[in-house]
Amino acid sequence: MSRIRHVRGSRPATAGIAAATAVLLGTFLAPASHAAGDPTRDDAVGRAAAVLADRAGALGLTAAQDTEVRDVVVDADGTQHVRYARTYRELPVLGGDFVLHLAPDGAFRGADRATGAQVSLPTVTPKLSAPEAADLAANALRAVRPGELLKRLTAKPELVVDALHGAPKLAWRTNAAALDPGGNPVARTVLTDAGTGARIDAWDTVETAAGDGESLYGGRVPLETTSSGSSYQLKDPTRGSTYTGDAENRTDLCLLGICLVRAPSTPFTDADNHWGTGSGGDRASAAVDAQYGTDATWDYYEDEHGRSGIAGDGKGSYNRVHYGNEYNNAFWDDSCFCMTYGDGDGSTFGPLVSLDVAGHEMSHGVTSSTAALAYSGESGGLNEATSDIFGTLVEWHAGNSTDPGDYLIGEKVVRGGFGRDALRYMDEPSRDGSSADCWSTTVGDLDVHYSSGVANHFAYLLAEGSGARTVGGVRYSSPTCDGSSVSGIGRDKLGDVWYRALTVYMTSSTDYAGARTATLRAAGDLYGTDSAEYAAVGAAWSAVGVG
C-alpha cells in the first residue's frame, strides 16, 4: 500500500460544537497549468487559492470573510486536500472550516464544509458586554464544581461568529479557569449569544484522561538523551528535542486565559544515563514513563502515517510530571504544546504516565492540528474516541512485553478504589457503567468520555470483529447492536482508515453520521470502494447503530 504524504500548514485554534457535515459536490474545473512532478505544499496552496477565487460563491465566501490555510495533505498519487479556517469581519467563525479536494493537476474535486450556513450578520457589535459574558462563564464553571471554593478564577471572553447552532449569530466564547481546593486546574469554555445572553453551549477545556530507564509501568526501556557536560538531560534530539521535566508538584498560574507562571519544566538530569528505579518513590521513574510514552507516540505516527511529530512539523513537545497535589489527571495543552501528568491520589489512580494515556493525550494535539473536532456533543465523543483509538494503537505498536497492547484504556494506572480494572473498554464500552455501546439520538447529550463509546466499539469491531475471542492474552466479547456478525480487518488498517478520515475528511462539526461517511471515503481511497475493507467499515458502523 502506498504511503500517504502529510504536509503541514499553520496550526489553528480549536473551537466549535457538533453539527452535520455538508458535502459540497462540484463539477471539475479545467486542468490548471502547473509544472510537472509531484505537487508540493506550495503547489497545493496556490491551486486551492485559484479554486477559492473561482468558486467563492459556491463555498459561501463573501468580501467580508477571509480564510487561512490550516493543514495540507498530499496523497501519493498527487491528490491534494487543503484545509481552511474562516473569519468574518476579522472574527473567528465556529464552523467556518472547510476542506478543498483537488486532483493531481489541480482540478477541483469537491469540498467538505463544517456547515453550509451562509455567514452574514447585521452587526458585529454585541449587546451583551464582555464583562457580562465573563460573569456568566465564571458562574457556569462554579455550577459544575458545586461546593468547591475555586481559587484564582478568571474568565476571558472572545467575540466569535457561531455558525454551528442554527443561523449564524454573534457570540462570546469565554474560557473560564481556576484552581480547585487541591490547587489543580479546572476550566470550562462557555459559548453565549452576544445578543440575548442565552447560553449556546459549554464544555470542559482541560482534556480528561541512548540511555535506558526503569519505568513504573513498562519495565526497562530505551531512551535517547542529550549529553550536557558531565551529565545527561532527558531530552531526545532524534525526536524534535522532546524533553521531560519535573513540575515539582506545582501548578500553573493563569489570569484572563494567559498563563503568567507555569509549573517548572526544567529537564531531568542524570549522571550515568541510567534513569529511574521503577519505584514510585523515585521521581525520575515517572519521567521515564512520560519520555518513553512520548517516544512511542512519535514513532507510531511517523512509522505508520508518515507524520513527524504531533503537529506534523518535526518539532517536539515537552512533558511535565509530578504536577499538582495528588492530581488525578493528565492532559495535553495546545498553548504550551506540552503534556502534563499528575501523580494520582494513590487510591483511585497511580501516576497517570502509562503508555496508552500518553498516546491518548498527545493524540488530542494531532486532532487539534487537523480536524479540530469540537469538544462537546457527538463531535466531542469522536474527539475522545480518536485519542482512545490512537492511544491503543500506540500501545500495540510499541510492542512492550511488560505493557503489551490491549483494548483497555488506562489499565495500568487504575487502582482498586476505582471499582474496575480500566478506565474504558473498547470491545464493550458499557462495561464501565456509563459509556454507550450503540448510537442513539441522545448519545450526543452524554459526557464526551461516554459518547466516545460508539466510535470505540466501532474501532474494536473493525480491527478484531465481533463475538468472543482472546487477543494478546486478554479475553474480549464484543456484541453488535443489530445482531450481525462482523469480521475484522486488523489494527493497521483501522489506524490507516481513521487517520486518513481525521486528516482529510473530518471537520470541527463532524458527527457520527459524518464519521461513517469520512471513514468510508478514506477506505475507498486506500483500498477501493469494491474492497473487503470498504465493506467492513460500513458493516462495523451498522453494527454500532450508525447506518
BELSULNOR-V246591 format. One record per helix or strand. SS is the DSSP state (alpha for helix, beta for strand). FROM is the first residue (numbers start at 0). TO is the last residue. If there is no record, write none. Layout:
SS_FROM_TO, SS_FROM_TO
This chain:
beta_4_7, beta_21_23, alpha_40_53, beta_64_73, beta_79_87, beta_90_93, beta_97_101, beta_107_112, alpha_129_142, beta_150_161, beta_168_178, beta_184_192, beta_198_203, beta_210_213, beta_219_222, beta_225_227, beta_230_232, beta_234_235, beta_241_245, beta_252_254, beta_257_260, beta_266_266, beta_268_269, beta_273_274, alpha_282_304, beta_317_322, beta_329_332, beta_337_341, beta_348_348, alpha_354_368, alpha_376_397, beta_407_408, beta_413_413, alpha_415_417, beta_423_424, alpha_428_431, alpha_442_444, alpha_447_450, alpha_452_463, beta_464_464, beta_466_470, beta_473_477, beta_486_486, alpha_490_504, alpha_511_526, alpha_531_542
